[in-house]
């Protein structure tokens, strides 16, 4: 049994959380560069918590320039055990309306300009992301959302696009009609893949702001309407986050779905062939198996 430490990665509109005791901003150095910002740490209802604004305070990072590897490494280095990603998304479903939340359980990764793995030449590893989110952690987020009175949908496929532009009408229709995606965003990939490589439980809470561009009654994304919905969603997200400590508890057993053992048989490179410089960079992410 270990101590629970909740890591919150806040997306557009969520740049701080309230109510932490002994709160402070901590600068974390990683072998992968600096994370998006300092990390806000403290305790909430007796449970340790760390909050990282994905785009940095003041929204300085675009989806493509977010330092995803540094962010996940920094959280793991601090002792985070469970990561909840909170991000703004567009919807491909009438019933998933602006202001609703979706507990994402699948991804389609269409990003192409980002480093997607901690591993590579000199230390090769292959982890399974068949089920890229942790069912236990997703269920806890679902319970927290319902308790907060949020309209929430359990399960959905997140189409991760590169951005920073929104979709064309043709793309939006293809993602919705041919590919079966439910929501669209720009930031959960490669974040979810990296969390799995770091043996962290990961859940994704999508906060819907708009209907992308496919909807005949809404047309293209209206930035003013999006920002207004974003503000309301951020308040709901803070309420959801406040309920997590009681649901997760201060003491943590092993993940029943094996998220915290994802590297058990993943590293393929023979020990005598491993690049010592890369192995040194993996001290936080893969130290358990290396």
Buried (B, 14 or more C-beta within 10 A) or exposed (E): EEEBBBBBBBBBBBBEBEBBEEBEEEEBEBBBEBBBBBBBBBBBBEBBBBBBBBBBBEEEBEBBBBBBBBBBBBBBBBBBBBBBBBBBBBBBBEEBBBBBBBBBBBBBBBBEEBEBBBBEEEBBBEBEBEEBBBBBBBBBBBBBBBEBEBBBBBEBBBBBBBBEEBBEEEBBBBBBEEBEBBBBBBBBBBBBBBBBBBBBBBBBBBBBBBBBBBBEEBEBBBEEEBEEBBEBBBEBBBBBBBBBBBBBEEEBEEBEBBBBBBBEEBBEBEEEEBBEEBBEBBEBBBEEBB
